[in-house]
Amino acid sequence: MIMTALKIDPTLQTFLPPLCEEERRNLESNLLERGCLSPIVTWQGTIVDGHNRYEICSRLNLPFETKEIEFESLEHATWWILTNQLGRRNLSPFQRAEAVLKLKPFAEAEARKNQGRRNDLYDNEKKSDSMESLKKLETLADMSHETLRKAERIIERNDEAVLEKLRTGLTTINKEYRAIRKTEGAEQKVRGWQEPFTNEIDASYVDPQTPIGSFADVSPRHLLFHLGTFSDEYLREAVMLLLERMLGSCTRKKAAMRIIDGIVKKYGKQPQAPEENHAPLTADEV
C-alpha cells in the first residue's frame, strides 16, 4: 500500500451528506483495526469515492491504495457517485431525494442526447431513453415518481428549517407537501378575492361566442358576480375557470364538476339580449 497526496473537489466531496458522528467513529475504528481495504477512487488525481477514508488515513498515517477511473465530465463523475454510493449510505428518504434531484438536469440532458442517436424511438417494445433516465432516478432514490415530485416541490420552497427537519427524519415528505399545498391554497384564495377588477363585463349579456379564456385576468370576485348572466354551457366553463383561479389547477375534476352542476342548476339561464345604450358596469358600480 502507498500514501498519496490527492486533490479534493468540493462538488464531489459534498455531493452526498457528511457522515454522522457515530458513522465516522465506526469508520475510524474499522480502519484502525483492519486498514483501508477498499481503494480510494480517483479521477485525474481527484477523489471521487473515499473522502472520509482519505481524511482519516492521512490524519492517522494509515496506508491506502487508489483506483483511477476516467469520466467524461464532472457531471458523469457525480452520476457515478450517485449510482455507486447512494445505496451504501444510511440516509433519510429526503436526503436520497435531494441527492438524486441534483442530477435531474443531467439525466434529462443525457436522455435528449441519447434520443438523438436512436433510430427506434417509435418501437413500442422499448421505453424512451427519457423515461428510462427518470425511472433510474426514482429507483436510485427508492421512491415513487409522485413522492420524488413532492420532494422537488419542497426543495423549491427553500425553507431551510423544514429541509433540515426532513434531512434528520423529524418529519416526512408527504406531511410537508400537504402543508405547502394548504398554505398555497390559502394564499391563492386571499389573492383571488383581494385583487382589483381588471376587466369590465356587461352584467346583462355575455356573447356565447367569446372564448371564456378572454376573462382569464378577471378577478374571481368579479367573475362570480356575473355567473347568473351566462348560459348553462358557458357557465360551466366560467365556473371551472373560477375554481382553477381560486383553488389552483390541481382541483379534482370530479369534485369540480359536481360543484359546477349544482351552480348550473341553481343559476343557469340563457343570455339576454343587450339593452340599448347599456354601458358596462364599472368596479365602483359593482
VMD Tcl script that draws the C-alpha trace (Angstrom):
set ca {
  {0.00 0.00 0.00}
  {1.07 3.58 -0.67}
  {0.50 7.06 0.72}
  {-0.57 9.53 -1.98}
  {-1.49 13.22 -1.84}
  {-4.83 13.56 -3.61}
  {-6.87 16.51 -4.82}
  {-10.32 17.31 -3.42}
  {-13.14 18.87 -5.44}
  {-15.84 20.49 -3.21}
  {-18.61 19.43 -5.63}
  {-17.64 15.77 -5.37}
  {-16.86 15.95 -1.66}
  {-20.24 17.45 -0.66}
  {-22.44 15.72 -3.22}
  {-23.72 13.33 -0.54}
  {-24.39 14.39 3.07}
  {-21.47 14.03 5.52}
  {-21.27 11.08 7.87}
  {-22.89 11.49 11.25}
  {-20.63 11.33 14.31}
  {-21.44 7.70 15.03}
  {-20.78 6.62 11.44}
  {-17.49 8.48 11.44}
  {-16.35 6.87 14.71}
  {-17.24 3.43 13.39}
  {-15.33 4.04 10.16}
  {-12.25 5.22 12.03}
  {-12.33 2.18 14.35}
  {-12.69 -0.11 11.36}
  {-9.74 1.50 9.55}
  {-7.55 1.22 12.65}
  {-8.46 -2.42 13.12}
  {-8.41 -3.71 9.53}
  {-6.74 -1.00 7.49}
  {-8.09 0.61 4.33}
  {-9.18 -2.44 2.35}
  {-11.07 -0.67 -0.46}
  {-9.14 1.60 -2.83}
  {-9.96 5.29 -2.97}
  {-11.47 6.02 -6.40}
  {-9.96 8.99 -8.22}
  {-10.43 10.87 -11.49}
  {-7.34 12.67 -12.77}
  {-5.94 12.58 -9.23}
  {-9.14 13.97 -7.66}
  {-11.08 11.90 -5.13}
  {-14.43 10.64 -6.37}
  {-15.15 7.98 -3.73}
  {-13.39 7.79 -0.36}
  {-13.18 11.34 1.05}
  {-13.76 10.17 4.62}
  {-11.30 7.30 4.35}
  {-8.70 9.63 2.85}
  {-9.08 12.18 5.68}
  {-8.82 9.54 8.41}
  {-5.93 7.66 6.79}
  {-3.99 10.88 6.21}
  {-4.56 12.02 9.80}
  {-3.63 8.67 11.32}
  {-0.84 7.96 8.83}
  {-2.54 4.80 7.54}
  {-1.61 3.48 4.07}
  {-4.22 3.22 1.31}
  {-4.45 2.41 -2.38}
  {-6.11 4.34 -5.19}
  {-8.04 3.32 -8.29}
  {-8.15 5.74 -11.22}
  {-11.35 5.91 -13.32}
  {-11.88 8.10 -16.38}
  {-15.05 10.19 -16.68}
  {-16.27 12.45 -19.49}
  {-17.08 15.31 -17.16}
  {-17.69 16.34 -13.55}
  {-21.38 15.52 -14.03}
  {-20.50 11.98 -15.12}
  {-18.34 11.61 -12.02}
  {-21.21 12.73 -9.74}
  {-23.52 10.31 -11.55}
  {-21.06 7.53 -10.73}
  {-21.14 8.61 -7.05}
  {-24.92 8.51 -7.12}
  {-25.15 5.04 -8.61}
  {-22.32 3.51 -6.56}
  {-22.56 5.16 -3.14}
  {-26.18 6.14 -2.50}
  {-27.28 2.60 -1.68}
  {-24.40 2.17 0.80}
  {-25.29 5.22 2.86}
  {-27.78 5.37 5.73}
  {-29.73 8.40 4.50}
  {-33.26 9.60 5.16}
  {-35.74 9.40 2.24}
  {-35.49 13.16 1.74}
  {-31.69 13.08 1.69}
  {-31.84 10.46 -1.06}
  {-34.31 12.60 -2.98}
  {-32.07 15.67 -2.59}
  {-29.07 13.81 -3.96}
  {-30.99 12.37 -6.89}
  {-32.64 15.67 -7.85}
  {-29.26 17.38 -8.06}
  {-28.63 15.32 -11.18}
  {-32.10 15.55 -12.72}
  {-30.98 18.19 -15.31}
  {-28.00 15.99 -16.22}
  {-30.19 12.88 -16.57}
  {-32.65 14.76 -18.79}
  {-29.84 16.20 -20.93}
  {-28.32 12.75 -21.38}
  {-31.75 11.38 -22.33}
  {-32.17 14.04 -25.02}
  {-28.68 13.30 -26.30}
  {-29.38 9.58 -26.46}
  {-32.72 10.11 -28.21}
  {-30.91 11.99 -30.94}
  {-28.74 8.93 -31.58}
  {-31.53 6.36 -31.66}
  {-33.40 5.10 -34.70}
  {-36.06 3.11 -32.84}
  {-37.80 5.87 -30.87}
  {-41.18 4.62 -32.08}
  {-40.59 1.00 -31.23}
  {-43.47 0.13 -28.92}
  {-41.47 -2.65 -27.33}
  {-38.90 -0.24 -25.93}
  {-39.30 2.64 -23.49}
  {-37.86 6.03 -24.41}
  {-34.46 6.96 -23.05}
  {-36.04 9.91 -21.27}
  {-38.44 7.71 -19.33}
  {-35.66 5.26 -18.56}
  {-33.43 8.03 -17.17}
  {-36.17 9.46 -14.96}
  {-37.11 5.96 -13.83}
  {-33.47 5.43 -12.89}
  {-33.62 8.47 -10.61}
  {-36.72 7.10 -8.89}
  {-35.05 3.71 -8.47}
  {-31.90 5.28 -7.00}
  {-33.98 7.36 -4.59}
  {-36.04 4.25 -3.74}
  {-39.31 6.15 -4.04}
  {-42.22 6.61 -6.42}
  {-42.44 9.27 -9.12}
  {-45.09 11.11 -7.10}
  {-43.04 11.19 -3.88}
  {-39.98 12.42 -5.77}
  {-42.11 15.16 -7.36}
  {-43.32 16.24 -3.92}
  {-39.74 16.36 -2.63}
  {-38.78 18.55 -5.58}
  {-41.62 20.96 -4.77}
  {-40.46 21.16 -1.15}
  {-36.90 21.93 -2.23}
  {-38.19 24.72 -4.49}
  {-39.80 26.40 -1.47}
  {-36.31 26.56 0.12}
  {-37.50 26.69 3.74}
  {-34.25 25.72 5.47}
  {-35.94 24.86 8.78}
  {-38.27 22.39 7.03}
  {-35.44 21.00 4.90}
  {-33.33 20.28 7.98}
  {-36.22 18.50 9.72}
  {-36.67 16.34 6.63}
  {-32.97 15.55 6.43}
  {-32.92 14.37 10.03}
  {-36.12 12.37 9.69}
  {-38.17 14.53 12.09}
  {-40.93 14.93 9.50}
  {-41.96 13.32 6.21}
  {-42.15 14.38 2.58}
  {-45.90 13.78 2.42}
  {-46.60 15.77 5.57}
  {-44.59 18.80 4.45}
  {-46.04 18.67 0.95}
  {-49.57 18.74 2.38}
  {-48.58 21.76 4.48}
  {-47.29 23.54 1.37}
  {-50.48 22.84 -0.56}
  {-52.58 24.10 2.33}
  {-50.53 27.30 2.62}
  {-50.53 27.93 -1.12}
  {-54.28 27.33 -1.33}
  {-54.94 29.87 1.43}
  {-52.59 32.41 -0.15}
  {-54.14 31.97 -3.58}
  {-57.65 32.32 -2.19}
  {-56.75 35.57 -0.41}
  {-55.06 36.96 -3.52}
  {-58.02 35.99 -5.68}
  {-60.61 37.81 -3.60}
  {-58.45 40.85 -2.94}
  {-57.26 41.54 -6.46}
  {-59.00 44.50 -8.16}
  {-61.32 44.34 -11.15}
  {-59.00 44.35 -14.16}
  {-61.68 43.90 -16.83}
  {-65.29 45.02 -17.22}
  {-68.07 42.63 -18.27}
  {-71.54 43.61 -19.38}
  {-73.68 42.37 -16.47}
  {-76.75 41.73 -18.64}
  {-75.21 39.97 -21.60}
  {-72.17 37.88 -22.45}
  {-71.64 36.83 -26.05}
  {-71.54 33.00 -26.10}
  {-69.02 33.20 -28.95}
  {-66.48 34.99 -26.75}
  {-63.83 32.48 -25.58}
  {-64.01 32.02 -21.83}
  {-60.24 32.42 -21.76}
  {-60.78 36.10 -22.56}
  {-61.73 36.56 -18.92}
  {-58.58 34.94 -17.54}
  {-57.42 38.19 -15.99}
  {-60.76 38.99 -14.35}
  {-60.75 38.61 -10.58}
  {-62.69 35.62 -9.14}
  {-64.93 38.08 -7.26}
  {-65.87 39.85 -10.48}
  {-66.35 36.61 -12.41}
  {-68.56 35.18 -9.64}
  {-70.74 38.30 -9.72}
  {-71.61 37.66 -13.37}
  {-72.25 33.89 -13.21}
  {-76.02 34.40 -13.37}
  {-75.76 36.04 -16.79}
  {-74.13 33.09 -18.53}
  {-75.82 30.30 -20.47}
  {-75.56 26.78 -18.99}
  {-72.70 25.67 -21.24}
  {-70.90 28.96 -20.88}
  {-71.48 28.95 -17.12}
  {-69.87 25.53 -16.83}
  {-66.64 26.85 -18.37}
  {-66.79 30.04 -16.32}
  {-67.09 28.15 -13.05}
  {-64.21 25.86 -13.99}
  {-62.10 28.93 -14.64}
  {-63.25 30.37 -11.32}
  {-62.37 27.19 -9.44}
  {-58.96 26.96 -11.06}
  {-58.18 30.55 -10.12}
  {-59.40 30.16 -6.55}
  {-58.24 26.63 -5.77}
  {-55.45 26.03 -8.26}
  {-55.30 23.84 -11.35}
  {-54.97 20.72 -9.15}
  {-58.71 20.84 -8.31}
  {-60.04 17.32 -8.62}
  {-62.08 17.11 -11.77}
  {-64.99 15.05 -10.41}
  {-65.44 17.27 -7.37}
  {-65.21 20.38 -9.54}
  {-67.83 19.04 -11.95}
  {-70.24 18.32 -9.08}
  {-69.88 21.91 -7.91}
  {-70.42 23.19 -11.45}
  {-73.54 21.06 -11.94}
  {-75.01 22.42 -8.73}
  {-74.36 26.03 -9.71}
  {-75.71 25.49 -13.23}
  {-78.96 24.04 -11.86}
  {-79.42 26.96 -9.49}
  {-78.25 29.91 -11.56}
  {-78.01 28.79 -15.20}
  {-80.08 30.64 -17.80}
  {-79.86 31.78 -21.39}
  {-78.08 35.06 -22.04}
  {-80.34 38.05 -22.52}
  {-80.13 40.41 -25.45}
  {-78.21 43.59 -24.62}
  {-80.25 46.64 -23.79}
  {-79.79 49.67 -25.96}
  {-77.21 52.16 -24.77}
  {-76.33 49.89 -21.88}
  {-72.87 50.66 -20.59}
  {-70.68 48.02 -18.93}
  {-70.59 48.01 -15.16}
  {-67.59 49.67 -13.60}
  {-65.78 48.49 -10.48}
  {-67.49 51.21 -8.41}
  {-70.97 50.18 -9.60}
  {-70.32 46.55 -8.69}
}
mol new
graphics top color blue
foreach p $ca { graphics top sphere $p radius 0.5 }
foreach p [lrange $ca 0 end-1] q [lrange $ca 1 end] { graphics top cylinder $p $q radius 0.2 }
display resetview
